[in-house]
Amino acid sequence: GSTTQLEDTAPRIVEHPSDVLVSKGEPATLSCKAEGRPPPVVEWYKDGERVETDREDPRSHRTLLPGGSLFFLRILHGRRGKPDEGVYVCVARNYLGEATSRNASLEVAGE
């Protein structure tokens, strides 16, 4: 009964986000799934800046789902405030390294 030692592995993205077109006020999901050992921590970046989710701000309309996908309760779009439109990437990290997904653009459909 020898136990096989599972080797730690650097993260890799197994499901990449794809471009989405959403009407404002509608929900949206950007998919991302990463594998690795230990399980990687997933973060999202929009136009190069880290995306805050309800983990940092409980009032946020963006939720990081357990698998790593980014869920928008509703797409915010307005002249004031930051619209959700932009280019997103998901980054998975553990102590062995990091993996970055393909770029996915989120567009808000016309008024």
All heavy atoms as an XYZ file, in Angstrom:
857
protein
N       0.821     -1.213      0.000
C       0.000      0.000      0.000
C       0.843      1.245      0.000
O       0.772      2.026      0.944
N       1.645      1.443     -1.041
C       2.457      2.659     -1.095
C       1.600      3.818     -1.596
O       0.810      3.649     -2.520
C       3.651      2.473     -2.020
O       3.226      2.355     -3.355
N       1.753      4.962     -0.963
C       1.004      6.132     -1.402
C       1.839      6.859     -2.440
O       3.010      7.150     -2.208
C       0.711      7.074     -0.224
O       1.950      7.400      0.402
C      -0.230      6.428      0.763
N       1.250      7.115     -3.583
C       1.976      7.857     -4.607
C       1.941      9.331     -4.241
O       0.881      9.882     -3.954
C       1.333      7.655     -5.991
O      -0.038      7.998     -5.895
C       1.474      6.234     -6.465
N       3.104      9.931     -4.252
C       3.203     11.346     -3.921
C       2.763     12.154     -5.133
O       3.345     12.044     -6.205
C       4.654     11.697     -3.552
C       4.853     13.139     -3.147
C       4.059     13.502     -1.894
O       4.010     12.729     -0.948
N       3.433     14.659     -1.906
N       1.708     12.923     -4.946
C       1.245     13.763     -6.045
C       2.163     14.965     -6.166
O       2.456     15.627     -5.175
C      -0.186     14.237     -5.790
C      -1.257     13.162     -5.997
C      -2.580     13.627     -5.424
C      -1.405     12.829     -7.453
N       2.622     15.210     -7.353
C       3.540     16.325     -7.549
C       2.770     17.637     -7.673
O       1.717     17.696     -8.280
C       4.359     16.112     -8.826
C       5.198     14.861     -8.768
C       6.572     15.094     -9.402
O       6.765     16.159    -10.008
O       7.427     14.208     -9.280
N       3.340     18.672     -7.104
C       2.773     20.004     -7.281
C       2.989     20.443     -8.727
O       4.023     20.135     -9.325
C       3.427     21.003     -6.335
C       2.952     20.817     -4.896
O       2.083     19.960     -4.667
O       3.462     21.514     -4.012
N       1.995     21.116     -9.274
C       2.110     21.560    -10.658
C       1.745     23.029    -10.762
O       0.883     23.523    -10.028
C       1.169     20.759    -11.582
O      -0.168     20.865    -11.073
C       1.560     19.293    -11.650
N       2.390     23.718    -11.683
C       2.078     25.120    -11.938
C       0.679     25.200    -12.544
O       0.199     24.244    -13.154
C       3.108     25.719    -12.887
N       0.019     26.341    -12.388
C      -1.346     26.491    -12.920
C      -1.372     26.418    -14.438
O      -0.401     26.768    -15.109
C      -1.766     27.889    -12.467
C      -0.796     28.298    -11.425
C       0.466     27.554    -11.689
N      -2.488     25.927    -14.937
C      -2.744     26.084    -16.362
C      -4.228     26.363    -16.529
O      -5.064     25.883    -15.757
C      -2.318     24.863    -17.176
C      -3.108     23.631    -16.912
C      -2.481     22.413    -17.590
N      -3.316     21.239    -17.331
C      -4.256     20.804    -18.158
N      -4.475     21.433    -19.289
N      -4.980     19.750    -17.846
N      -4.538     27.166    -17.532
C      -5.930     27.538    -17.795
C      -6.551     26.438    -18.645
O      -6.025     26.112    -19.713
C      -6.003     28.884    -18.552
C      -5.184     29.966    -17.826
C      -7.455     29.309    -18.752
C      -5.824     30.568    -16.621
N      -7.632     25.851    -18.163
C      -8.291     24.795    -18.922
C      -9.560     25.290    -19.600
O     -10.076     24.655    -20.519
C      -8.604     23.558    -18.043
C      -7.312     22.866    -17.642
C      -9.392     23.932    -16.813
N     -10.077     26.422    -19.138
C     -11.214     27.025    -19.838
C     -10.977     28.523    -19.919
O     -10.807     29.179    -18.891
C     -12.525     26.734    -19.107
C     -13.752     27.162    -19.884
C     -15.035     26.902    -19.096
O     -15.078     25.945    -18.315
O     -15.979     27.691    -19.263
N     -10.939     29.040    -21.144
C     -10.651     30.454    -21.354
C     -11.949     31.231    -21.495
O     -12.953     30.702    -21.975
C      -9.830     30.644    -22.637
C      -8.431     30.113    -22.535
N      -7.364     30.892    -22.209
C      -7.946     28.858    -22.711
C      -6.260     30.151    -22.199
N      -6.586     28.915    -22.498
N     -11.935     32.505    -21.107
C     -13.115     33.339    -21.342
C     -13.271     33.636    -22.827
O     -12.290     33.607    -23.572
C     -12.811     34.619    -20.562
C     -11.319     34.679    -20.492
C     -10.847     33.252    -20.471
N     -14.493     33.880    -23.243
C     -14.702     34.295    -24.627
C     -15.408     35.643    -24.629
O     -15.988     36.059    -23.626
C     -15.533     33.253    -25.391
O     -16.657     32.894    -24.640
N     -15.328     36.327    -25.774
C     -15.917     37.663    -25.883
C     -17.415     37.603    -25.613
O     -18.082     36.655    -26.026
C     -15.691     38.222    -27.293
C     -14.205     38.407    -27.595
O     -13.397     38.274    -26.652
O     -13.869     38.676    -28.745
N     -17.924     38.603    -24.937
C     -19.362     38.668    -24.692
C     -19.897     40.042    -25.070
O     -19.216     41.052    -24.937
C     -19.729     38.367    -23.220
C     -19.664     36.881    -22.936
C     -18.858     39.136    -22.262
N     -21.127     40.026    -25.544
C     -21.863     41.248    -25.850
C     -23.109     41.200    -24.976
O     -23.884     40.254    -25.047
C     -22.250     41.278    -27.333
C     -23.103     42.460    -27.793
C     -22.351     43.765    -27.630
C     -23.518     42.271    -29.246
N     -23.264     42.214    -24.134
C     -24.337     42.200    -23.140
C     -25.123     43.493    -23.222
O     -24.558     44.552    -23.487
C     -23.754     42.110    -21.703
C     -24.781     41.519    -20.760
C     -22.487     41.301    -21.665
N     -26.425     43.389    -22.982
C     -27.224     44.603    -22.834
C     -27.025     45.132    -21.423
O     -26.876     44.355    -20.481
C     -28.698     44.292    -23.051
O     -28.883     43.717    -24.326
N     -27.030     46.466    -21.285
C     -26.797     47.012    -19.952
C     -27.914     46.587    -19.017
O     -29.067     46.446    -19.422
C     -26.649     48.524    -19.998
C     -27.886     49.273    -20.398
C     -27.598     50.771    -20.324
C     -28.857     51.549    -20.640
N     -28.615     52.993    -20.621
N     -27.542     46.337    -17.773
C     -28.508     45.877    -16.789
C     -28.691     44.374    -16.782
O     -29.317     43.833    -15.885
N     -28.138     43.687    -17.786
C     -28.263     42.232    -17.846
C     -27.084     41.578    -17.129
O     -26.001     42.153    -17.035
C     -28.261     41.770    -19.310
C     -29.476     42.201    -20.100
C     -30.741     41.512    -19.607
O     -30.749     40.277    -19.518
O     -31.714     42.214    -19.301
N     -27.267     40.331    -16.647
C     -26.137     39.619    -16.066
C     -25.203     39.079    -17.150
O     -25.598     38.942    -18.311
C     -26.802     38.465    -15.297
C     -28.101     38.247    -15.971
C     -28.523     39.589    -16.541
N     -23.986     38.784    -16.766
C     -23.015     38.226    -17.709
C     -22.005     37.388    -16.942
O     -21.779     37.612    -15.752
C     -22.300     39.335    -18.469
N     -21.416     36.429    -17.625
C     -20.377     35.608    -17.018
C     -19.183     35.528    -17.953
O     -19.341     35.292    -19.148
C     -20.883     34.172    -16.740
O     -22.058     34.225    -15.943
C     -19.830     33.356    -15.998
N     -18.000     35.746    -17.389
C     -16.761     35.493    -18.113
C     -16.172     34.219    -17.525
O     -15.856     34.166    -16.327
C     -15.789     36.664    -17.947
C     -16.149     37.933    -18.712
C     -15.313     39.106    -18.231
C     -15.951     37.737    -20.212
N     -16.061     33.187    -18.353
C     -15.625     31.886    -17.856
C     -14.119     31.850    -17.657
O     -13.367     32.452    -18.415
C     -15.997     30.786    -18.841
O     -17.376     30.805    -19.090
N     -13.707     31.143    -16.621
C     -12.289     30.847    -16.466
C     -12.177     29.663    -15.527
O     -12.860     29.617    -14.503
C     -11.532     32.028    -15.879
S      -9.781     31.660    -15.692
N     -11.361     28.706    -15.927
C     -11.149     27.551    -15.064
C      -9.671     27.219    -15.123
O      -9.100     27.142    -16.217
C     -11.994     26.382    -15.548
C     -12.230     25.325    -14.507
C     -13.304     24.379    -15.004
C     -13.520     23.268    -13.994
N     -14.399     22.225    -14.533
N      -9.068     27.053    -13.974
C      -7.640     26.767    -13.923
C      -7.403     25.514    -13.089
O      -8.138     25.231    -12.143
C      -6.885     27.942    -13.321
N      -6.375     24.788    -13.460
C      -5.966     23.624    -12.688
C      -4.546     23.819    -12.207
O      -3.773     24.566    -12.811
C      -6.037     22.357    -13.550
C      -7.455     21.914    -13.833
C      -7.492     20.660    -14.706
O      -6.422     20.255    -15.212
O      -8.580     20.112    -14.878
N      -4.226     23.143    -11.140
C      -2.874     23.200    -10.609
C      -2.886     22.611     -9.216
O      -3.936     22.346     -8.634
N      -1.716     22.357     -8.696
C      -1.607     21.836     -7.341
C      -0.481     22.579     -6.662
O       0.630     22.524     -7.153
C      -1.297     20.333     -7.388
C      -1.280     19.688     -6.000
C      -0.948     18.226     -6.103
N      -1.895     17.532     -6.956
C      -3.075     17.058     -6.532
N      -3.449     17.235     -5.290
N      -3.860     16.418     -7.360
N      -0.703     23.251     -5.573
C      -2.015     23.482     -4.932
C      -2.948     24.284     -5.841
O      -2.474     24.957     -6.742
C      -1.655     24.276     -3.678
C      -0.316     24.890     -3.955
C       0.388     23.942     -4.867
N      -4.273     24.145     -5.612
C      -5.226     24.827     -6.496
C      -4.897     26.307     -6.599
O      -4.697     26.970     -5.588
C      -6.568     24.616     -5.793
C      -6.385     23.379     -4.987
C      -4.947     23.376     -4.556
N      -4.803     26.817     -7.827
C      -4.391     28.213     -7.990
C      -5.456     29.203     -7.548
O      -6.642     28.908     -7.538
C      -4.133     28.329     -9.492
C      -4.867     27.197    -10.116
C      -4.963     26.118     -9.104
N      -4.984     30.373     -7.159
C      -5.850     31.502     -6.858
C      -6.076     32.254     -8.161
O      -5.129     32.529     -8.892
C      -5.184     32.425     -5.816
C      -5.996     33.698     -5.626
C      -5.012     31.683     -4.505
N      -7.345     32.556     -8.448
C      -7.669     33.232     -9.699
C      -7.962     34.709     -9.433
O      -8.673     35.048     -8.494
C      -8.884     32.568    -10.381
C      -9.381     33.405    -11.550
C      -8.514     31.171    -10.851
N      -7.372     35.564    -10.261
C      -7.682     36.986    -10.224
C      -8.021     37.428    -11.634
O      -7.545     36.850    -12.606
C      -6.485     37.802     -9.725
C      -6.180     37.599     -8.263
C      -5.068     38.520     -7.802
O      -4.167     38.834     -8.595
O      -5.120     38.916     -6.633
N      -8.838     38.464    -11.705
C      -9.212     39.020    -13.005
C      -8.620     40.406    -13.169
O      -8.511     41.164    -12.204
C     -10.738     39.095    -13.119
C     -11.354     37.765    -13.401
C     -11.722     36.826    -12.476
C     -11.664     37.218    -14.680
N     -12.238     35.730    -13.114
C     -12.223     35.946    -14.465
C     -11.528     37.690    -15.988
C     -12.641     35.143    -15.521
C     -11.947     36.885    -17.033
C     -12.495     35.616    -16.794
N      -8.256     40.718    -14.393
C      -7.752     42.046    -14.724
C      -8.559     42.579    -15.901
O      -8.848     41.843    -16.836
C      -6.268     41.992    -15.090
C      -5.397     41.687    -13.892
C      -5.189     40.377    -13.488
C      -4.822     42.722    -13.156
C      -4.418     40.100    -12.365
C      -4.037     42.446    -12.040
C      -3.844     41.135    -11.653
O      -3.088     40.865    -10.543
N      -8.891     43.866    -15.816
C      -9.609     44.538    -16.895
C      -8.725     45.676    -17.387
O      -8.337     46.536    -16.593
C     -10.938     45.072    -16.391
C     -11.647     46.002    -17.359
C     -12.936     46.532    -16.715
C     -13.559     47.604    -17.544
N     -12.885     48.904    -17.386
N      -8.404     45.642    -18.667
C      -7.518     46.662    -19.242
C      -6.264     46.835    -18.377
O      -5.783     47.947    -18.165
C      -8.249     48.015    -19.373
C      -9.481     47.893    -20.271
O      -9.469     47.076    -21.203
O     -10.462     48.613    -20.035
N      -5.769     45.726    -17.850
C      -4.531     45.749    -17.081
C      -4.684     46.070    -15.606
O      -3.715     45.999    -14.861
N      -5.895     46.407    -15.162
C      -6.092     46.709    -13.748
C      -6.883     45.613    -13.070
O      -7.817     45.068    -13.638
C      -6.849     48.047    -13.579
C      -6.031     49.248    -13.988
C      -6.740     50.551    -13.633
O      -7.643     50.531    -12.753
O      -6.395     51.573    -14.234
N      -6.488     45.319    -11.825
C      -7.148     44.245    -11.100
C      -8.625     44.563    -10.893
O      -8.987     45.680    -10.548
C      -6.469     44.070     -9.746
C      -6.863     42.801     -9.056
C      -5.802     42.410     -8.039
N      -6.320     42.212     -6.698
C      -7.378     41.475     -6.399
N      -8.076     40.894     -7.333
N      -7.768     41.316     -5.161
N      -9.457     43.559    -11.110
C     -10.903     43.717    -10.958
C     -11.279     43.408     -9.509
O     -10.947     42.343     -8.990
C     -11.647     42.754    -11.909
C     -13.147     42.753    -11.609
C     -11.391     43.127    -13.356
N     -11.960     44.334     -8.876
C     -12.454     44.070     -7.521
C     -13.754     43.296     -7.602
O     -14.617     43.584     -8.425
C     -12.676     45.379     -6.763
C     -11.399     46.040     -6.326
C     -11.599     46.860     -5.057
O     -12.754     47.259     -4.782
O     -10.604     47.090     -4.361
N     -13.872     42.291     -6.739
C     -15.098     41.504     -6.686
C     -15.689     41.613     -5.285
O     -15.160     42.329     -4.431
C     -14.815     40.024     -7.002
O     -13.941     39.495     -5.993
C     -14.164     39.880     -8.368
N     -16.761     40.873     -5.060
C     -17.405     40.948     -3.751
C     -16.524     40.378     -2.638
O     -16.873     40.456     -1.474
C     -18.771     40.257     -3.782
C     -18.677     38.796     -4.176
O     -17.564     38.319     -4.481
O     -19.726     38.127     -4.190
N     -15.379     39.783     -2.990
C     -14.470     39.353     -1.924
C     -13.834     40.560     -1.250
O     -13.558     40.530     -0.058
C     -13.377     38.449     -2.496
C     -13.968     37.156     -3.008
C     -12.945     36.078     -3.204
N     -13.635     34.859     -3.615
C     -13.020     33.734     -3.886
N     -11.720     33.656     -3.804
N     -13.718     32.669     -4.246
N     -13.535     41.605     -2.025
C     -12.970     42.818     -1.441
C     -14.072     43.774     -0.999
O     -13.919     44.465     -0.005
C     -12.077     43.551     -2.454
C     -10.790     42.832     -2.823
C     -10.977     41.877     -3.987
O     -11.922     42.061     -4.772
O     -10.160     40.956     -4.102
N     -15.137     43.828     -1.778
C     -16.206     44.780     -1.506
C     -17.543     44.064     -1.573
O     -18.007     43.713     -2.654
C     -16.163     45.917     -2.541
C     -17.277     46.934     -2.335
O     -18.067     46.771     -1.378
O     -17.368     47.873     -3.129
N     -18.152     43.814     -0.411
C     -19.409     43.041     -0.387
C     -20.518     43.657     -1.235
O     -21.443     42.954     -1.632
C     -19.806     43.044      1.092
C     -18.560     43.374      1.844
C     -17.719     44.210      0.932
N     -20.416     44.961     -1.521
C     -21.459     45.600     -2.325
C     -21.187     45.485     -3.819
O     -21.973     45.965     -4.636
C     -21.579     47.079     -1.946
C     -22.068     47.313     -0.528
C     -22.274     48.787     -0.267
N     -21.122     49.587     -0.666
C     -20.067     49.812      0.105
N     -20.011     49.289      1.315
N     -19.069     50.559     -0.329
N     -20.076     44.876     -4.168
C     -19.714     44.798     -5.581
C     -20.745     44.001     -6.370
O     -21.337     43.051     -5.865
C     -18.346     44.136     -5.732
O     -18.039     43.942     -7.099
N     -20.947     44.401     -7.617
C     -21.863     43.667     -8.495
C     -21.135     42.549     -9.240
O     -21.720     41.886    -10.071
C     -22.525     44.624     -9.497
C     -21.565     45.176    -10.508
N     -20.534     46.021    -10.176
C     -21.471     44.990    -11.855
C     -19.854     46.336    -11.266
N     -20.398     45.724    -12.298
N     -19.851     42.370     -8.924
C     -19.079     41.311     -9.565
C     -18.732     40.246     -8.541
O     -18.223     40.556     -7.467
C     -17.782     41.874    -10.156
C     -18.014     42.760    -11.367
C     -16.707     43.281    -11.898
N     -16.098     44.203    -10.962
C     -15.902     45.498    -11.219
N     -16.250     46.015    -12.366
N     -15.338     46.271    -10.314
N     -18.988     39.001     -8.900
C     -18.744     37.887     -7.993
C     -17.734     36.945     -8.620
O     -17.848     36.602     -9.806
C     -20.059     37.109     -7.738
O     -21.009     37.996     -7.162
C     -19.838     35.937     -6.799
N     -16.756     36.529     -7.830
C     -15.832     35.503     -8.282
C     -16.439     34.151     -7.919
O     -16.615     33.839     -6.742
C     -14.469     35.687     -7.611
C     -13.334     34.829     -8.157
C     -13.070     35.131     -9.631
C     -12.069     35.045     -7.341
N     -16.793     33.377     -8.934
C     -17.408     32.070     -8.688
C     -16.340     31.085     -8.230
O     -15.154     31.258     -8.517
C     -18.092     31.571     -9.962
C     -19.209     32.479    -10.504
C     -19.782     31.924    -11.794
C     -20.310     32.655     -9.470
N     -16.768     30.011     -7.518
C     -15.788     29.062     -6.971
C     -14.811     28.505     -8.007
O     -13.643     28.315     -7.700
C     -16.666     27.944     -6.394
C     -17.956     28.604     -6.081
C     -18.136     29.697     -7.100
N     -15.255     28.279     -9.224
C     -14.351     27.724    -10.222
C     -13.367     28.733    -10.785
O     -12.389     28.356    -11.414
N     -13.639     30.025    -10.575
C     -12.746     31.050    -11.098
C     -13.395     31.976    -12.109
O     -12.803     32.964    -12.523
N     -14.638     31.645    -12.521
C     -15.332     32.519    -13.469
C     -15.746     33.818    -12.787
O     -15.904     33.867    -11.569
C     -16.568     31.815    -14.033
O     -16.179     30.686    -14.783
N     -15.914     34.846    -13.600
C     -16.334     36.152    -13.097
C     -17.783     36.382    -13.506
O     -18.106     36.341    -14.689
C     -15.431     37.244    -13.676
C     -15.646     38.667    -13.178
C     -15.348     38.783    -11.684
C     -14.761     39.636    -13.955
N     -18.648     36.605    -12.506
C     -20.068     36.777    -12.767
C     -20.480     38.207    -12.452
O     -20.140     38.734    -11.397
C     -20.888     35.800    -11.919
C     -22.370     35.988    -12.039
C     -23.028     35.657    -13.213
C     -23.109     36.496    -10.981
C     -24.406     35.840    -13.343
C     -24.487     36.677    -11.098
C     -25.122     36.345    -12.277
N     -21.178     38.832    -13.399
C     -21.704     40.189    -13.205
C     -23.198     40.074    -12.935
O     -23.930     39.536    -13.765
C     -21.503     41.036    -14.474
C     -20.073     41.228    -14.869
C     -19.404     40.244    -15.581
C     -19.394     42.403    -14.556
C     -18.081     40.420    -15.955
C     -18.076     42.587    -14.934
C     -17.418     41.592    -15.632
N     -23.640     40.572    -11.791
C     -25.073     40.554    -11.479
C     -25.840     41.351    -12.522
O     -26.924     40.987    -12.946
C     -25.326     41.150    -10.098
C     -24.732     40.394     -8.918
C     -24.895     41.183     -7.643
C     -25.405     39.040     -8.783
N     -25.257     42.474    -12.907
C     -25.836     43.287    -13.968
C     -24.700     44.132    -14.520
O     -23.821     44.553    -13.783
C     -26.968     44.171    -13.445
C     -26.491     45.147    -12.396
C     -27.603     45.855    -11.656
N     -26.991     46.726    -10.652
C     -26.549     46.293     -9.485
N     -26.649     45.020     -9.148
N     -25.989     47.126     -8.631
N     -24.755     44.371    -15.797
C     -23.713     45.151    -16.438
C     -23.986     46.629    -16.194
O     -25.064     47.128    -16.505
C     -23.659     44.839    -17.951
C     -23.166     43.403    -18.155
C     -22.773     45.827    -18.674
C     -21.784     43.131    -17.594
N     -23.018     47.302    -15.608
C     -23.165     48.728    -15.338
C     -22.675     49.505    -16.546
O     -21.642     49.193    -17.124
C     -22.356     49.134    -14.113
C     -22.748     48.448    -12.798
C     -21.956     49.035    -11.648
C     -24.236     48.583    -12.527
N     -23.432     50.519    -16.899
C     -23.079     51.312    -18.064
C     -23.674     52.686    -17.870
O     -24.873     52.810    -17.658
C     -23.642     50.657    -19.330
C     -23.116     51.258    -20.594
N     -21.779     51.375    -20.856
C     -23.760     51.779    -21.659
C     -21.624     51.939    -22.053
N     -22.813     52.198    -22.553
N     -22.831     53.685    -17.888
C     -23.369     55.030    -17.696
C     -22.307     56.064    -17.970
O     -21.138     55.751    -18.107
N     -22.724     57.284    -18.037
C     -21.766     58.353    -18.290
C     -20.871     58.567    -17.074
O     -19.712     58.918    -17.194
C     -22.500     59.653    -18.638
C     -22.994     59.663    -20.085
C     -23.755     60.919    -20.396
N     -25.075     60.939    -19.770
C     -26.122     60.256    -20.248
N     -26.003     59.524    -21.320
N     -27.285     60.330    -19.632
N     -21.437     58.351    -15.895
C     -20.633     58.439    -14.681
C     -20.270     57.035    -14.216
O     -20.952     56.067    -14.514
C     -21.422     59.137    -13.569
C     -21.729     60.580    -13.891
C     -22.167     61.319    -12.633
N     -23.264     60.652    -11.959
C     -24.545     60.763    -12.311
N     -24.883     61.512    -13.341
N     -25.495     60.142    -11.629
N     -19.208     56.950    -13.453
C     -18.814     55.649    -12.935
C     -18.109     54.842    -14.006
O     -18.091     55.208    -15.173
N     -17.542     53.738    -13.589
C     -16.756     52.921    -14.511
C     -17.656     51.891    -15.173
O     -18.178     51.011    -14.517
C     -15.661     52.180    -13.724
C     -14.537     53.088    -13.261
C     -13.290     52.856    -14.109
C     -12.202     53.849    -13.792
N     -11.522     53.564    -12.517
N     -17.808     51.965    -16.469
C     -18.547     50.898    -17.136
C     -17.738     49.600    -17.085
O     -16.534     49.614    -16.868
C     -18.716     51.387    -18.566
C     -17.931     52.632    -18.702
C     -17.350     52.999    -17.378
N     -18.425     48.508    -17.293
C     -17.766     47.204    -17.250
C     -17.086     46.856    -18.570
O     -16.392     45.851    -18.665
C     -18.797     46.119    -16.913
C     -19.268     46.233    -15.464
O     -18.417     46.466    -14.599
O     -20.473     46.091    -15.221
N     -17.314     47.697    -19.575
C     -16.753     47.426    -20.880
C     -15.229     47.412    -20.819
O     -14.629     48.217    -20.125
C     -17.192     48.527    -21.852
C     -17.612     48.001    -23.192
C     -18.320     49.077    -24.020
O     -17.876     50.232    -24.012
O     -19.316     48.735    -24.659
N     -14.623     46.498    -21.563
C     -13.171     46.466    -21.594
C     -12.661     45.086    -21.958
O     -13.429     44.196    -22.313
N     -11.362     44.937    -21.851
C     -10.722     43.665    -22.165
C     -10.286     43.010    -20.859
O      -9.583     43.613    -20.049
C      -9.498     43.884    -23.086
C      -8.779     42.567    -23.331
C      -9.943     44.498    -24.406
N     -10.744     41.776    -20.676
C     -10.491     41.052    -19.434
C      -9.543     39.880    -19.670
O      -9.584     39.241    -20.724
C     -11.807     40.477    -18.890
C     -12.756     41.524    -18.347
C     -13.552     42.272    -19.207
C     -12.863     41.744    -16.983
C     -14.435     43.227    -18.710
C     -13.750     42.696    -16.480
C     -14.527     43.429    -17.343
O     -15.390     44.370    -16.849
N      -8.707     39.617    -18.670
C      -7.961     38.361    -18.649
C      -8.067     37.792    -17.247
O      -8.245     38.517    -16.275
C      -6.460     38.514    -19.006
C      -6.269     38.954    -20.438
C      -5.753     39.431    -18.041
N      -7.965     36.484    -17.187
C      -7.958     35.832    -15.889
C      -6.553     35.267    -15.668
O      -5.911     34.768    -16.588
C      -9.078     34.805    -15.866
S      -8.679     33.136    -15.574
N      -6.049     35.446    -14.451
C      -4.702     35.006    -14.099
C      -4.805     34.036    -12.928
O      -5.441     34.342    -11.912
C      -3.799     36.198    -13.707
C      -2.403     35.726    -13.334
C      -3.730     37.210    -14.843
N      -4.216     32.858    -13.091
C      -4.221     31.843    -12.032
C      -2.803     31.714    -11.494
O      -1.858     31.565    -12.260
C      -4.707     30.507    -12.586
N      -2.667     31.761    -10.169
C      -1.336     31.720     -9.561
C      -1.268     30.687     -8.449
O      -2.195     30.565     -7.658
C      -0.996     33.051     -8.897
C      -0.782     34.216     -9.804
C      -0.210     35.393     -9.005
N      -0.047     36.559     -9.871
C      -1.003     37.432    -10.105
N      -2.181     37.289     -9.534
N      -0.786     38.458    -10.907
N      -0.158     29.991     -8.374
C       0.239     29.330     -7.136
C       1.741     29.526     -6.978
O       2.361     30.267     -7.755
C      -0.211     27.860     -7.076
C       0.486     26.969     -8.096
O       1.516     27.326     -8.675
N      -0.061     25.799     -8.318
N       2.335     28.875     -5.995
C       3.738     29.201     -5.711
C       4.680     28.764     -6.826
O       5.826     29.210     -6.884
C       4.156     28.598     -4.361
C       4.469     27.113     -4.407
C       5.790     26.676     -4.532
C       3.460     26.163     -4.325
C       6.088     25.325     -4.571
C       3.751     24.818     -4.366
C       5.069     24.393     -4.490
O       5.346     23.058     -4.541
N       4.202     27.919     -7.719
C       5.053     27.455     -8.812
C       5.016     28.367    -10.031
O       5.821     28.202    -10.935
C       4.643     26.045     -9.229
C       5.104     24.941     -8.279
C       4.431     23.633     -8.630
C       6.617     24.792     -8.316
N       4.058     29.269    -10.063
C       4.012     30.146    -11.228
C       2.622     30.671    -11.482
O       1.747     30.603    -10.620
N       2.418     31.184    -12.678
C       1.108     31.713    -13.011
C       0.796     31.443    -14.470
O       1.693     31.212    -15.284
C       1.017     33.208    -12.719
C       1.929     34.087    -13.547
C       1.701     35.560    -13.208
O       1.886     35.936    -12.047
O       1.350     36.320    -14.121
N      -0.494     31.443    -14.765
C      -0.962     31.246    -16.133
C      -1.967     32.345    -16.425
O      -2.768     32.714    -15.560
C      -1.621     29.882    -16.291
N      -1.918     32.860    -17.633
C      -2.821     33.936    -18.029
C      -3.705     33.445    -19.165
O      -3.215     32.820    -20.107
C      -2.029     35.171    -18.488
O      -1.147     35.556    -17.435
C      -2.956     36.338    -18.803
N      -4.982     33.738    -19.070
C      -5.918     33.307    -20.102
C      -5.800     34.189    -21.338
O      -5.108     35.208    -21.328
C      -7.350     33.388    -19.570
O      -7.755     34.746    -19.503
N      -6.513     33.798    -22.370
C      -6.652     34.673    -23.536
C      -7.437     35.914    -23.138
O      -8.174     35.910    -22.154
C      -7.447     33.939    -24.635
C      -6.708     32.808    -25.287
C      -7.399     32.430    -26.590
N      -8.735     31.882    -26.378
C      -8.973     30.589    -26.206
N      -7.993     29.725    -26.200
N     -10.203     30.164    -26.030
N      -7.288     36.960    -23.943
C      -8.081     38.173    -23.731
C      -9.533     37.923    -24.131
O      -9.790     37.264    -25.130
C      -7.556     39.314    -24.605
C      -6.223     39.843    -24.118
O      -5.710     39.399    -23.082
N      -5.656     40.767    -24.841
N     -10.440     38.466    -23.346
C     -11.855     38.421    -23.708
C     -12.410     39.828    -23.577
O     -12.185     40.487    -22.573
C     -12.618     37.468    -22.794
N     -13.113     40.289    -24.611
C     -13.656     41.638    -24.518
C     -15.121     41.559    -24.110
O     -15.854     40.684    -24.561
C     -13.496     42.391    -25.827
O     -14.271     41.773    -26.832
N     -15.501     42.469    -23.223
C     -16.897     42.590    -22.822
C     -17.404     43.883    -23.430
O     -16.845     44.952    -23.181
C     -17.015     42.603    -21.305
C     -18.432     42.551    -20.752
C     -18.468     41.798    -19.431
C     -19.019     43.933    -20.553
N     -18.413     43.749    -24.259
C     -19.000     44.923    -24.886
C     -20.430     45.066    -24.431
O     -21.147     44.089    -24.251
C     -18.997     44.770    -26.414
C     -17.675     45.124    -27.071
C     -17.832     45.125    -28.575
O     -18.501     46.033    -29.098
O     -17.300     44.212    -29.227
N     -20.837     46.325    -24.245
C     -22.217     46.615    -23.874
C     -22.955     47.024    -25.141
O     -22.512     47.897    -25.883
C     -22.270     47.724    -22.818
C     -23.713     48.036    -22.460
C     -21.489     47.313    -21.567
N     -24.058     46.350    -25.388
C     -24.838     46.619    -26.607
C     -25.353     48.059    -26.606
O     -25.564     48.652    -25.553
C     -26.006     45.650    -26.700
N     -25.543     48.573    -27.790
C     -25.951     49.968    -27.962
C     -27.202     50.333    -27.205
O     -28.032     49.471    -26.899
N     -27.333     51.606    -26.925
C     -28.469     52.133    -26.136
C     -29.795     51.669    -26.724
O     -30.026     51.848    -27.914
C     -28.436     53.669    -26.142
C     -27.158     54.216    -25.545
C     -27.061     53.956    -24.035
O     -27.815     54.622    -23.288
O     -26.283     53.114    -23.638
